[in-house]
């Protein structure tokens, strides 16, 4: 019996895969999307969406406790974590169901199972019951398998006490102490959720600062908020061993002075990072080139060195961002359909949903220094923003980075309220090759948080009105 033939086969249904499948359908390509777990991938099921739902819910709890400063007395605040999880799961179900409907609405099919490439035009799918079925792709195959958590032999995961982010977004108890191994984005986002819900949080980070290579002045605002709320940060500290002891875990850490410390915790969250999910796909047998970390190597049209095989999203590296994967999925679909499309963006914004939020676009101050660029920095603190005061969220600032001579916008860093929304203006400015004067001369509505963007660029030019110029 001949294999069923599609124009395109997409492996993976995360933000890259499902967008690629939908775009293929819009362009008239008959498409099959293969998913081994749940439609929507990590992002919709236990990453971006559920974590942000919990961040919002825990934020409401914190605001209730702090409302007295506004003359509002809130008493009897309690958290039903089981009900909160049911609410979060409802959001996930609605979104994943919506994604499946969109793929099918665009004319695509979805099959559950684990895919393996047999050739640059054929894919074998092993289903849950062990049966196998092969499909052919007349025009191309898009690998969108994403990334998976990095696991260490010294941290034996049990899914109950010693967990990853996948389990952390579904906890129904928030009691005692949580040790977070890895002070990156996921660790700090989820750590601050459970801190607001009542847990003592201790972050163990091997590097010299939290949140990786993010500019230190942005990170310090978040770290200050975290420690002020009772959190503990252990920098330049290694988690030597994690051992399950009854219903708790013992974590042995080694500090920068070489001394060890034992910490007992109800939960240990291992969040040391992700790696590309490129194994067992049959890539090596077909000669598809991988980099040393296992990322699939692609060109600007997301085609690998093997004709007809494309790859997008986390599996190709370059920043594990859902919106990046989606854009790449659109481009790959358009290339396969014969359109003129390629990777040509100037900026890829990013957001960290800590308290307060951090968002960045373009070059950071550290990157400019490393590249030897002469820059001018503008900063506008939310502490002097009327709108920030009115909503009682005055921590942080907007930092603009411009070329010292031409005033071209090079980058923007935000730490503060609604940073994830405010950064889009900065991304547009960089994408359209704007100059500081373009943003500074644009009238922003008052009173808004967005005014801080305008004032930041004016500050870089020495023309700020609501803050002293340097």
BELMONOR-V984063 format. One line per field, one symbol per residue. phi: phi as a letter, one per 40 degrees, with the letter a starting at -180 (. if undefined). psi: psi as a letter, one per 30 degrees, with the letter a starting at -180 (. if undefined). burial: # if it has 9 or more other C-alpha atoms within 8 Angstrom, else .. A space follows every 10 residues. Layout:
phi = ???
psi = ???
burial = ???
This chain:
phi = .cccbbcbbb bhbcdccccc cccdcccgcc bbbbbcbbdh gddccabdcc cccccccccc cccccccccc gbcbbgcbbb cccccccccc cdcccccccd ccccccgcbb bciccaccac babbbccdcg cbabbbbcbi bbcbcgbbcc bbccbccbgb cbbbddcccb cbbbbgbbcb chcccccccc ccccccchcc bbbbbcccac ffcdddcccd ccccccccch cbbbcfbbcc abbcbgcbbb bbbbcccgcb abbcacbbbc bchbbccbcg cgccccgccb cdcgcccbcc bgcccbdgbb aagdcbgghc bcccdccccc cdcccccgcc aacaccabca bbccbccbab agcccccccc cgccbbbbbb cccbcdcccc bfbbchabbb bbccccgccb aabbbicfdc cccccccccc ccfcbdcccc cccbcbcacc dccdcccccc cgbccbaccc
psi = kkkkklekkk jkhafeeeee eeeeeeggkk kkkkkfckkf aeefegceee efeeeeefee eeeefgfffg gkjjlgklkj feeeeeeeee eeeeeeeeee eeeefggllk kklkkkkfag gkkkkjlegf lkkkkkjeel kjjhfbllkk kkffijkfgd ejlaeeefgg kgkilbkkkj jjhaeeeeee efefefgflk kkkjkfafll hbgkkeeeee eeeeeeeegg lkkjlhkkje kkkkjbgakk kklklfgfkl kkkkkfkjjj hgallkiflg fgeeffgkkl lffgkkklaf ggkafjkfkl klaeffagji keeeeeeeee eeeeeefglj kljglfkjll kkhajllkkl kakleeeeee ggkklkkkkj kffgkeeeef ghigkalkkk jlkeefgkke lkkkjakgef effeeeeeee eghlleeeee fkkklkklff ffeeeeeeef fggkegkkl.
burial = .....##### ########## #####...## ######..## ########## #####.###. ##.##.##.. ...#...... #..##..##. ##..###.## .###.##### .#######.# #######... ...####### #######.## ....##.... #########. #..#.##### ####.##### ########## #######.## #...#..##. ###.###... ########## ####...### #####..... ...####### ##..####.. .##..#.### ...#####.. ######.### #######... ##.####### #######... ##....#### ########## #####..##. ...####### #####.###. ..######## ###...#### #######.## .###.##.## #..####.## .......### ########## #..#......
